[in-house]
Amino acid sequence: MKDLNSSEANDERNDGGSRYGSMQKSELEALAVAAIREHRHLIAADEAVYEEWTRASADPSVSAAVFNSLQDEYVARQKKSEAQQEVLSVIIDALGYVPEVPPGGED
């Protein structure tokens, strides 16, 4: 799925997702399923970084540079996830429903 930054995601939201309005429902559903899977992947990766950051904050042997690097990585990941969530929301709005996506790997 194409990554969009926050301003691009906001542009998509503000114009009503017109780029998706002309798509077939089957195309939108496939796009939504891919976006949901990407969102799940991002959340899992974010959680791993968060756990490492939390462990580092409790470990006095971890240098401030390493701690700050983990913190910066987590914040950057949160921004990326937020932008991706905005895109997902626009796609789902255009589709009109949330497609069922089983947990786990590909269907």
C-alpha positions as CSV (number, residue, x, y, z in Angstrom):
1,M,0.0,0.0,0.0
2,K,1.2,3.5,-0.8
3,D,2.4,5.4,2.2
4,L,0.9,8.9,2.7
5,N,2.1,11.4,5.2
6,S,-0.3,13.1,7.6
7,S,-1.0,16.1,5.3
8,E,-1.7,13.8,2.3
9,A,-4.0,11.7,4.5
10,N,-5.8,14.9,5.6
11,D,-6.1,16.0,2.0
12,E,-7.7,12.6,1.2
13,R,-10.1,13.0,4.1
14,N,-11.0,16.6,3.2
15,D,-11.8,15.9,-0.4
16,G,-14.0,13.0,0.6
17,G,-11.7,10.4,-0.7
18,S,-12.8,11.3,-4.3
19,R,-10.0,9.2,-5.7
20,Y,-11.7,6.1,-4.2
21,G,-15.2,7.2,-5.2
22,S,-14.8,6.0,-8.8
23,M,-13.5,2.6,-7.8
24,Q,-15.5,-0.6,-8.0
25,K,-16.6,-2.1,-4.6
26,S,-14.4,-5.1,-5.2
27,E,-11.4,-2.9,-5.8
28,L,-12.2,-0.9,-2.7
29,E,-12.7,-4.0,-0.6
30,A,-9.3,-5.4,-1.7
31,L,-7.7,-2.1,-0.9
32,A,-9.4,-2.0,2.5
33,V,-8.3,-5.5,3.3
34,A,-4.7,-4.7,2.4
35,A,-4.9,-1.5,4.5
36,I,-6.3,-3.4,7.5
37,R,-3.5,-5.9,7.2
38,E,-0.9,-3.2,6.9
39,H,-2.4,-1.4,10.0
40,R,-2.2,-4.7,12.0
41,H,1.4,-5.1,10.9
42,L,2.3,-1.6,12.0
43,I,0.6,-2.0,15.3
44,A,2.5,-5.2,16.0
45,A,5.8,-3.5,15.1
46,D,4.9,-0.5,17.2
47,E,4.2,-2.7,20.2
48,A,7.6,-4.4,19.9
49,V,9.4,-1.0,19.8
50,Y,7.3,0.2,22.7
51,E,8.2,-2.8,24.8
52,E,11.9,-2.3,24.1
53,W,11.6,1.3,25.0
54,T,9.8,0.4,28.2
55,R,12.5,-2.1,29.1
56,A,15.2,0.4,28.3
57,S,13.6,3.0,30.6
58,A,13.7,0.5,33.5
59,D,17.3,-0.5,32.9
60,P,19.9,1.8,34.3
61,S,22.6,0.3,32.2
62,V,21.0,1.6,29.0
63,S,22.6,4.8,27.8
64,A,20.6,7.9,27.3
65,A,21.4,7.8,23.6
66,V,19.9,4.4,23.2
67,F,16.9,5.3,25.2
68,N,16.4,8.5,23.2
69,S,16.8,6.6,20.0
70,L,14.1,4.1,21.0
71,Q,11.8,6.9,22.0
72,D,12.3,8.7,18.7
73,E,11.7,5.5,16.8
74,Y,8.5,4.9,18.7
75,V,7.2,8.5,18.1
76,A,8.0,8.2,14.4
77,R,6.2,4.9,14.2
78,Q,3.2,6.4,15.9
79,K,3.1,9.2,13.3
80,K,3.3,6.7,10.5
81,S,0.5,4.6,12.0
82,E,-1.7,7.7,12.5
83,A,-1.3,8.6,8.8
84,Q,-2.0,5.0,7.7
85,Q,-5.1,5.0,9.9
86,E,-6.3,8.1,8.2
87,V,-5.9,6.5,4.8
88,L,-7.7,3.4,6.0
89,S,-10.5,5.4,7.4
90,V,-11.0,7.2,4.0
91,I,-11.0,3.9,2.2
92,I,-13.6,2.4,4.6
93,D,-15.7,5.5,4.3
94,A,-15.7,5.2,0.5
95,L,-16.4,1.4,0.7
96,G,-19.3,2.0,3.2
97,Y,-18.4,-0.9,5.5
98,V,-15.5,-2.6,7.2
99,P,-14.7,-5.8,5.4
100,E,-14.1,-9.0,7.4
101,V,-10.3,-9.7,7.6
102,P,-9.4,-12.9,9.5
103,P,-6.6,-12.5,12.0
104,G,-3.2,-13.8,11.1
105,G,-1.6,-14.2,7.7
106,E,-3.0,-13.9,4.2
107,D,-6.2,-15.6,3.3
